Each structure stands twice: as structure tokens, then as C-alpha cells.
Amino acid sequence: MQTTVEAVKVLLKDPSTGTYLIPYLAEAAKVDKNGNEITGTYATKAELANYLSLAGGTVTGALSVGGGITASLNGNASSATKATQDSAGQQINSTYIKNVSVNGRTITFTRGDGTTFTITTQDTVTTNSSNWSVSNGTNGWARDNSTGFTIQWGTADTKATWIGFPRSFSSVLSVVSGQWYNSHSGDTDNILSWNNSGYTRSAIGAFKWTWVAVGFS
């Protein structure tokens, strides 16, 4: 006959005192005091060993998080995988510029992957690249040293017929004279001839006059 736990309890219980004469083996508990099934509710020690503690601990392997993470993080990203795209999905190293250099009107842009492209700006400033030499004075000259083009000017004394240039020409293009005072129109432009050293003017009037000559020297 099979002996039940209740039968054993009756046999071992003192009827006069209500206490058990010999301890007996209790049946293993299956539920907690609230009626929750123990094996389906509580984790074992071995199972808890695989969970990260609330403070400290190290995560190994892939970490899958649903709903995002809210945390205060410290440390650095020296071992993090580098970003290869921006928020718009564009390849960073072939899209963004890491260096710009300028040479004259040419601007060179260098991308992150080392490739380059250039643009040429519009020249909005007019500069004179010629190298001029100038001798200032009442009788003077200005010469473009890159071409030899020369402008000379001066004044002439009363009734002078030969006027020497401040600088010798190699080729004279034109010589003109003007009146010193506007009221003496008779003294205007009476040039007879010229050469590389000077010019001849007719002796008309008794006043000084101005002159300009152009050519190459």
C-alpha cells in the first residue's frame, strides 16, 4: 500500500500533545504564499548569473536595445567605428571639403579622399602689370619698360625754334604744342619737323608754349 504524507503525519503525531514525535520529510513547495507558481515566476541563481547588474558590469557581444537609450556616457570613441555617411546618406570622404588653397585666380578644393577640383575666379580688379619709369618735372618723361612706349612733355622759351627732348626717342610718333595763355591762339601748334632728339617750331609770338611728344625709347 502506498504511504501518503498525510498518513505519515497521523502516525507520527502524539494525540495527547498534538506534536509530532519524529520530524518527517515535507513535500517540496510548489507555490509562494501568494499562490504564484515558483518555477514559472522566479529565476534561478544560474539564470541570474547571465544578467548585468544595475551598477557596473561589462557587456560582451551585440547589444540590442528597443526604445532607445537614455544615459550619461563617459569615455571616448577611439575604438568606435568611424562614420562613413552624413545624415542625408552622402558619402562623407568624397563629398566634404577638408582643404582649400589659392594660387592667383585659381582656387583648389581637396575632398576628404584626396581628390580635388578647381574654380577660376573672375578678375574684377584691373591692374597695370607694366613697369613704368617716370622722370617728373616741368620737362619730363614716362616710359613703359616692358614695351618702350614713352610720353614726354615740357615748355619752350619765347621765340625758341629748336626744342630738345628730355629723353631721346628711338622712334617718334607725334609732337604737338599748345599755347601758354589761351588769349594767344597764334602760338598754337606750329611744329615744323622733329627727330629722335627734339623738334623745330616756327618762331611766332613772344610767349612760352607747352608741348607733348609720344613715341618709343
Helices and strands as residue ranges (DSSP letters): H 5-12, H 38-41, H 45-48, H 92-95, E 97-103, E 106-111, E 116-120, E 132-135, E 140-144, E 149-156, E 162-164, E 171-179, G 185-187, E 191-194, E 198-201, E 209-216
